[in-house]
Amino acid sequence: MKPGTAIKHSTHAYWMWTLVSGLFCLFLTHFSRGKQAAKILLGAFSGYLVTDHYAAYNDYPATNISQLRHLLRHFLKIMSAADKPASLANAYY
């Protein structure tokens, strides 16, 4: 299954959330891909959180570390907009 793909059951779509540590792996199937599901999965977590830079994690006080491939994607987008000042301001988002 490709990351970010919904699991479809009948007429409903669900998202698979995964939490992995050195000791365990936890899966959560939820109807939402938003902050609501992140709060259920992470609770009062604090520490290092490696994410795909998805906005659902923005409310966490944890040190949010983006995956390298997502940082590279943002960097390439900024570099391609560098010669166009108007688009450079919006390149990151």
ABEGO torsion letter per residue (X at the ends): XBBGBBBBBEABBBBBBBBBBAABBBBBBBABABAAAAAAAAEABBEBBBBAGBAAAAABABBBBBBAAAAAAAAAAAAAAAABAAAAAAAAX
